[in-house]
Amino acid sequence: MDLDVEGIIRCIRQGDEGGVETILQAFNREYAQCFFYDAEERNRRKQRELEEFRKNKVRDYEDDSDSDCDDSMEDHNIVLRQSLTTVLMRYIQAETQPGGLRVCLRTLRILSRDKKVLTPLLSDSAILTLAKLAGVTTNTAPEDGNNDLDSDLYEDVMATLMEAKAAWLESGQGCDGKEEQEEGEEEGEEGCCAEGGADDAESNVSNTNSGERDGSGEHDSRSGSPHSSRRSGVHAALARGKKDRRQSRVEKKIREGEEEEGEEGEEEGEEVAQRKEALKILCNVVYNSIWAQERFSSLRILSGVLDRVAKGTNMPAPPSGQFYELRLLFLLTALRPELRAQLHRRAGVSVLTTALEHCLCVQWKTQYEVLLDPTAPPVPQEAYQRAVEILKVLFNITYCTHRLEPDQEDAALYRHLVAVLRFCLMQPCEEQEDTNNLQGHTVNLLSALPLPCLDVLLAVPLEPHSLQSQGVNMDCVHALMLVMERRLDSGEKVKEKLTPILNLLTESCRAHRETRLYLRTHILPPLRDASLRPEEGSTVKSKLIRLMTHMDTDLKHCAADLIFVLCKENVSRFVKYTGYGNAAGLLATRGLLGGQRSKCTGGQYSSDSDSDTEEYRQVKGRVNPVTGRVEEELPDPMEGMTEEEKEEEAQRLVMLFNKLTRDNIFQPMGVDAEGKLVPMACPGDSLSEERESGAESDDLDNVEE
């Protein structure tokens, strides 16, 4: 670090608030975009060495970035950042003046991105202090010693810095003086909350199963010690360092002028700015530390956050900083299962539904019908950002209710929520990408809610320009179908994007015959051209059939289920539209290879017949049931052979199959009465034995003669 951390600590010790604010502002400007300190320093050093190599035309260039000297420098920088975090946290607890407090919180927010220096922020005292500054709790921090920056703490920090500096100098890094660092970019990329966003959490952090991340700075929850570290496996879906589009354009402009610290204070007020910074620190701490997640659960901070969100719904406009409250709520419910249940018990669904209505300015026509005005302006970006966070939190606390039968009170609550979700699905945003994202999160939540409550999507009177099926409004179903088509064409994160919408449409088709008829008209129109394989082409049907042989088992079953339900779970009709080769996977899974009709699944299917078109009837006899298309007639391979030659060829083939079976190269399978695959004995066993015994008897006769 180029900045004099020791100088910052001395200014704090001397009570020079003006000097502290000035030097911290310089720190904030330089490290505003720094998310991986050690990696950035190492990359800068590599770049300088490479430039020196090119300048001097040195032929033997060796990259020693992984040497002991690099490790020593990294350790030295970690000690510097950790010492600065310790002193700043104690400085904040000593009730700093408002102006200096905002700058200190911004510095702590930048430091909290680094897992290796989180220890000073993970005590109950530090967490409660930050929570109080964020306005999510009124609890005072527990007394863990004098809150003033006493001489003992000061001496300990300075002694630690001296030891680290001595070790760094001994390693040879300080012989030529302090290394220069390239200055960070002037524009401040804040990386709101979790410093990079939690999208797909939703996916699927929303399901609390993410990839692996290094938890080197986290606390060991098993030992309860804030000084031990371990690897974490729950944070990979939150991509750090990624530019977060959920920041509003206004906040981006403020961020670009971050070097002029006074501007934000004049526009928003000191208290609001401080509360935002404290909320961002809490988000970073929760995101980076399992220990912090457990302490947040024990300290009941979730209740304070929910109360803040509920209070915001009673205001004419959402309060500034509500986005970060919702992000903190999302992180807590995504990473701590017990907090999901706690939030659900505290009427979290009702509070968040009201917040979603308030955010989108929803107006009601009837109990479960929201007013959709085609002339209304699109959803503003600020409202879109908050709405997405609310939808993710609602998914976290409701995804287990899909198969449950809600009581009367819960059913009314969920139907009210579904009516609001219909508005989210039908109302556009300012940008098309935002519209797609809002619809995607809406689909995820709809797939998690109890199926009987989704009838609200169809219980809307027909309008002059409404799409309809048997007198039922299909506008919402059509919007869902368009979402599926866009995701089929996206080609990115296919499983995460397609599985929810495919499951939702499948369950809706089972429950509502009008939905099934409408989707079947658009996805499985009557067959007319049988010259192509079912999976060939650019139609929605062809794309879904291609997914039926996808390498991902869940995805291919979801696609097959949708087409199977559109065929009213009739095996022969399913094979007709997809071909036996594509259909075999689902039929084998369900025990339907024998052609039996699927057992009753509660689907509400109409009694309409699937009459063939005139074009299909003309070629029906020549359609290959395996490929699902008309194949060219091939010459008969046994033409010109006598009956004896045909019989001999058949016996030879049976013997070859028998040999392959005995050598365990493959296992012949058959279909039992229930339509399931079962091993079967090779029919060539008896023939082979008879042939072998006959050959032996012939040999004996020859010997006797």
Buried (B, 14 or more C-beta within 10 A) or exposed (E): BEBBBBEBBBBBBEEEBEBBBEBBBBBBBBBBBBBEBBEBBBEBBBEBBEEEBEEEEEEEEEEEEEEEBBEBBBBBBBBBBBBBBBBBBBBBBEEBEEBBBBBBBBBBBBBBBBBBBBBBBBBBBBBBBBBBBBBBBEBEBEEEEEBEBEEEBBEEBBEBBEEBBEBBEEBEBBEEEEEEBEEBEEBBBBBBBBBBBBBBBBBBBBBBEBEEBEBEBBBBBEEEEBEEBBEBEBBEBBBBBBEBBBBBEEBBEBBEEBBEBEEBBEEBEBBBBBBBBBBBBBBBBBBBBBBBBBBBBEBEBBBBBBBBBBEBBEEEEBBBBBBBBBBBBBBBBBBBEEBBBBBBEBBBBEBBBBBBBBBBEBEBEEEBBBEBEEEEEBBBBBBBBBBBBBBBBBBBBBBEBBEEEBEEEBBBBBBBBBBBBBBBBBBBBBBEEBBBBBBBBBBBBBBBBBBEBBBBBBBBEEEEEEBEBEEBBBBBBBBBBEBBBBBBEEEEEBBBBBBBBBBBBBBBBBBBBBBBBBBBEBBBEEBEEBEEBBBEBEBBBBBBBBBBBBEEEEBBBBBBBBBBBBBBBBBEBBBBBBBBBBBBBBBBBBBBBBEBEBEEEEBEBEEEEBEBEEEBEEBEEEBBEBBBBBEEEEEEEEEEEEEEEEEEEEBEEBBEBBEBBEEEEEEBEEBEEEBBBEEEEBEBEEBBEEBEEEEEEEEEEEEEE
